[in-house]
């Protein structure tokens, strides 16, 4: 059995990749309405952060078993 942090890391990594993909899509097909901080592409930054934290959790709990 694996620790709960392994699965938390996996979920964060997958969700981060999905958010990055949607951010890249929005770069090429921008929405009609603009937001104040939309030019900074917060979805890409947030996806990168979630992916990094997910990788940290996956790597740190790699050898641990319950």
matplotlib code that plots the C-alpha trace (Angstrom):
import matplotlib.pyplot as plt

x = [0.0, 1.1, 0.9, -1.9, 0.7, 1.6, -2.0, -2.3, 0.8, -0.6, -3.9, -2.0, 0.2, -2.7, -4.8, -1.8, -1.2, -4.8, -4.7, -1.5, -3.1, -6.2, -3.9, -2.0, -5.3, -6.4, -3.2, -4.0, -7.8, -8.3, -11.8, -14.0, -14.0, -10.8, -9.9, -7.6, -4.8, -5.6, -2.5, -0.3, -1.9, -2.5, -3.8, -0.3, 1.4, -1.1, -0.8, 3.0, 2.8, 0.4, 2.5, 5.7, 4.0, 2.6, 6.1, 7.5, 4.9, 5.4, 9.2, 9.2, 6.8, 8.2, 9.9, 7.5, 4.9, 2.3]
y = [0.0, 3.5, 6.6, 9.1, 11.7, 9.6, 9.9, 13.6, 14.2, 12.2, 14.1, 17.5, 16.5, 15.5, 18.5, 20.8, 19.3, 19.8, 23.4, 24.1, 22.6, 24.8, 27.8, 27.0, 26.6, 30.0, 31.6, 30.5, 31.0, 34.0, 34.5, 37.4, 39.1, 40.3, 40.3, 42.6, 40.1, 37.9, 39.0, 37.4, 33.9, 32.9, 29.5, 28.5, 29.7, 28.0, 24.8, 24.9, 25.4, 22.5, 20.2, 21.1, 20.4, 17.2, 16.1, 17.0, 14.8, 12.0, 12.0, 12.4, 9.5, 7.3, 4.7, 4.8, 2.1, 1.7]
z = [0.0, -0.7, 1.5, 1.0, -0.2, -3.2, -4.4, -3.5, -5.6, -8.5, -8.4, -8.2, -11.1, -13.3, -12.5, -13.1, -16.5, -17.4, -16.2, -18.2, -21.3, -21.0, -20.5, -23.7, -25.5, -24.3, -25.6, -29.1, -28.9, -26.5, -25.0, -26.2, -22.8, -21.1, -17.4, -15.6, -15.0, -18.0, -19.9, -17.3, -18.0, -14.4, -15.4, -16.8, -13.6, -11.4, -13.4, -13.2, -9.4, -9.0, -11.2, -9.2, -5.9, -7.2, -8.4, -5.0, -3.2, -5.7, -5.4, -1.6, -1.0, -3.7, -1.4, 1.4, 2.0, 4.7]

ax = plt.figure().add_subplot(projection="3d")
ax.plot(x, y, z, "-o")
ax.set_aspect("equal")
plt.show()
